[in-house]
Amino acid sequence: MRGSGQVGRPRKRLADPGHPLTARIRQLIDLAHEGKVRDASRLAAIPYPTLNDLYIGRTVNPNLATLESLRAPYDIDLAWLLSRDPPEEVPRTGRIVFLPPHPTAEVKRRALREVEIPFVAWAMYEVFSGLETRLIGMPPAADRPIVAEATGDALVFRLATFLFQPLLAAEKAGEAHVVPKVTHVQEMEPNARQRWIVTLLALGDVWQSVVPDLLGTDRD
């Protein structure tokens, strides 16, 4: 299964970080990607060897462009990476999307659900972000796939509803809460968190095999 297991993690036990920047980069990648440097390098568009050297502490003086690339996807200030003080903010650990209300929700409570696609569930995150980029690049029109003329939050809602349809169908069939009630993965009970990540990895793998042309990937 792509995006799971130990792929992209340093093989050897790491020594204490020593340098504050090394400690902060490890904290970021461990939190958002469970230590999978390969996934972090793809998200931040930083070459894997470069980011791996930063993660293990072989390099402690990256240029400003590298730091900016590492900062941006997680919505943190550059000072967060460079500060020696305890962090006051938590890096973004995934993408929040919108889904329809649970089918059993009371009418007066039928608000859209916010759901996080965590970076650690990389296969699913890659599918969502890849399709979103592709669709935004197309002119809004009735014949545009999946999202038609929708833009902004409406586009996110339609795309997420499309990609999560197998899970939403399971809920309609009687499964209690396939989609977690808690928005942020880091706030979930550990077992529920792991189940959700495994579910998203499997769903992402399915979509990557179904729509490779839209994602610009190969079937192999």
N, C-alpha and C positions, 0 to 999 in steps of 0.2 A: 504493500500500500504506500503510495507516494505521500511524503510529508509526515510520516510517522516513524517510530523507532528511534534509533540513535544516529541517523544520517545527519552529517554536518556538525556533529559534536566533537570536540577534541577527544582523542582516544585515551590520553594519559591523564592521571589525576593532576590537577593544577596546583602549583604552589600558591601560597598566599599572594594576593594581588600586589602588595607593596606600594605601587604608585596609586594615588587617588583616582586618576583617570581610568586605569585598568579596573579598579574596583567598581566604578560607576558603570562602565561599559558592560562588565559582567552582570551587574545587577539588572541593567536594562534588558539584555538578551536572555538572561535566565527568567525574568518576569514575563516578557512578551513572547518568548519562543521556547521556553524550557531548555535553554542552552543550545539550541540548534543554530549555530552560526551561519550555516548555509542559507537557511530561510531568512535570517536577518539581512544577509548580504543581498539577497534578491529583492527584499522589500526596500532597502535603502539604496539600491543600485551602486553598491560598493563591491569591488572585486573580493571574492572570498579570501584569497591569501592576505589581502590588506586588513580585512576585518578580523580574521583569525589571529593575525599578529597582535592586533590591539586587544583582543579578548584574552589571549594567554599572557600578555605583558611583554612580548618581544619588542613592541613599538609603543612608545609613550609620548611621542611628539608628532601627531598627525597634523596635516595642514588644515587650514580653516574650511576649505571646501569639503574635505572628508567629514569633519565634525558637523558641518551644516547638513550634509546628506544623511548623516546618522540621526541628527536631531529631528528633522522635519517629519518623518512618518509617524513619530510617536507624540507629536504635539507637545514637546518640552522646550524650555529655553536652553540656549547654549550654556548658560550659567549652571544649569542642572548637571551637565556633563563635567564641567570644570571645577565646580565647588567642592571644597573639602568638608563643608558642613552637611549635616543630615538633610536629605531632600524634603522639601515642603510640598512637592507635587508628585503625582504618580503618573508614569508614562502611559500613553494610550496603548492598550493591549489588544485592540481589535477594531473592527468596523461595526458601528451601530446601524442596523437596518430596521425597516418597518414591515410588520406582517399583519394580516387581518386578525380580528379578535378571535379568541377560542370559540368554537361553535356552541358551547354551553354557557357562555357568558351572558349575564343578564343584559337586557336591552339597554338599560340606562348606564351600563358599564362597558358597552361595546366600543371601547377606544382601541386604536391601533396598538399593537404590541411592539415594544422596542426589544430587539434581540441583538446580541453581539456575535459576530463571526470573529473568533479570536485568531490572532496571527498564528498561534501554535497549531490551529487546524488549517495548515497552509493550503492544502489542496482546495478546500472550499473558498478560502479567502482569495486565492489566485483566480478561481473561476469567476467569483463575483466582481472583483476589481477589473479583471480582463474584459469581461462582457460590458461592464459599465463604461469603461474607456472606449470600447468599440462602438457602443450605441450612442454615446455622447458625440462621437465623431461623425455620426450620420445626421442629416437634416431631420428635424421632427416632422413626421408625416404619418398618415394613416397606415401606410404599408411598411413602416419601419418595424422590424421584428420585435416582439415581446412588449415594447413600451410605447409603440405608436407615437403620438404627439406629446407624450408626457415629458416634463422636464423637472429638475430639482428633486424635491422630496417625493413627488408623484412618480418620477422615474425610478427612484430607489425602491419605492413600495412595489411597483409592478415587477421589477426585476427580481426582488427578493421573493415575492409571492410565486413567481414562475419557478425559481430555483428550489424553493422549499416545498413545492407542491406535493412531493411524496410524503413529507411529514405532516402537512396540513390535511392530506387525504386520510392519513392514519388517524388523526384526531377526529375527523368527521365519521370515521368508521367505528369510533368508540374508545380509542386509546385515550387515556386520561389527559396527560400533558406531555406529549412528545417534545414539544418546544418548552424549555424551562420557563418558569414564572419569573425567575431572577434575571435581570438584564445582563449584568456584568459577570463574566465567567469567574473572575477572581473572588466574587462574593458567594459563589456556590459552595455547597458542601462538597468535600473532595471527591466522593464517589460519583455524585451527580455531575460534577465538573468533568471527570474523566469519561463518563458515558457520553456526555454531550460532545466532547472533542472527538471521540471515536466515531460517533454518528456523523459529524460534519466531515471528518476525513473520508469516510466511506461514501458519503453523498458527493463530495467534491471529486473523488476518483471516478464515480459514475459519470458526472457531467463532463469531466475532462476527456472521457472516452466517447461521449455522445456528440459533443460540439467542438471537436478539435479545430475545425476550419475557422469557426468564429473566434477561437482563442489564439489562433496562429500556432498551434502545437501539432505534433505528429501523433498518429495513432499508436506507434510502436513505443 
